[in-house]
Amino acid sequence: MFIKNNDLILKVQKYFFFLIPISFIIGQAAVSVIFFLIILLSIFNVKKIKNILKLNKNYDTILIIFFFYIFFSSLFKNSQVLVNSIYLFRFLIFYFTIKYLVVNFSLKDIKIFLLITLLCSVFVLIDLFYEKYFGLDFFGYGRPPGNELRLTGPFRNEPIPGSFLLNIGFYTFVIVYMFSSEAKVTYKKILISFLIIFFGIGIFITGERMSFLMYIHLIFLIFIFFKKIRKKIILSLILILLSIFLISFKDNYYKDRYLNFLKNIGVQKNIEKNNNFTFFDSQWGAHLLTAYEMFKNNNLTGIGLRQFRVVCINEEYEKIKSKSVDIRCSSHPHNLYFEILSETGLIGLTFFSFFLFLIIFHFFKIFRNLDKDYFYFLLVYSFCVFLMLFWPIRSTGSFFSNFNGSIYWLTISLFSGLLLKKDLTKKNNK
């Protein structure tokens, strides 16, 4: 009876989907379990998910080809690469399952998801401020060993609260438009300003430099798309800058951390050590140079999924022109494009880049005819998160890992699902 009742299956999948923001706070194991259950239940809704496949756009086809290319190319590599490529298919199933869920979401479902995201984000922010001033968070967790100045909030030893607020919590901003549809415009602008400031300061105090810079990037995108709140955005950014100036004035950790960041990327010369220090002399630069050399040696099909950590120790990569050559190794190159390039080759990067281009093109094609309703704000905010996440000039987590991969594919799936939902709504209204 359970298997045959597709409506019940859909409801259960929705409930698990609503738990995704909470699962990220609980930890990687919880994220894996929620994703697994959503994918597992899709077995009982295969026929309906197949209908989503029939409605696929060109970028869906490219994505399917990308996954199968990785699988077939892995047949010519070692057994671990083959296992990794098979395991990667979970994200493809997840992608089409989430598209199916989003298409079937009601307005109430969207509100529930956004409300849970809001509650989780506010909880993380309050916990961060509490930890900042009391040394321990609500659960008694301290700072990560070896980096006692970083804030982790409810994420225990994982310094990722800024990443959570940036990639998951940012959907919270849409809630202003959905739960205050009858409110005055001024009221909405005040709420948006409050969220911008609250999130900005919260992400800054985590010490996650790239998350903070990408947050500014996100706000810039919002500034472009929403003309009516531009003055509020500028005022909010000024208040954020004043706040972080005061925080840095009292706490040298933040000032030193961001100055070191500027030195590492070559913006500010490292006068004390070497005037010729460039970005490629930093550890990040060493990762990228190593990944590029791997690509040169395996330019078409790459070295295989999750093999950067294995191959980087080879003697041939000791010749890279970087002062950080001795610390070139890591689990991944810290840039998703170099990760895809080195591990799947030029063919893999071409397929994936083409997928991104087509889905962005689809958005702008729809964007021109969007009504300024709640769906407009939801789709635009989703696009901003999508564009920020795949911005090429940034350091990233591993695209093929479980935790970071979950963030990437959740964002891709939500955005693609919203695009399809808009297409179907437009078609039904004709």
PyMOL commands that set and color helices and strands:
alter all, ss='L'
color gray80, all
select helices_A, chain A and resi 6-18+20-26+28-54+58-74+79-103+107-134+153-155+161-167+169-178+185-205+209-225+227-250+252-264+279-281+283-297+308-311+315-319+325-327+336-367+374-389+402-429
alter helices_A, ss='H'
color red, helices_A
deselect
rebuild
show_as cartoon
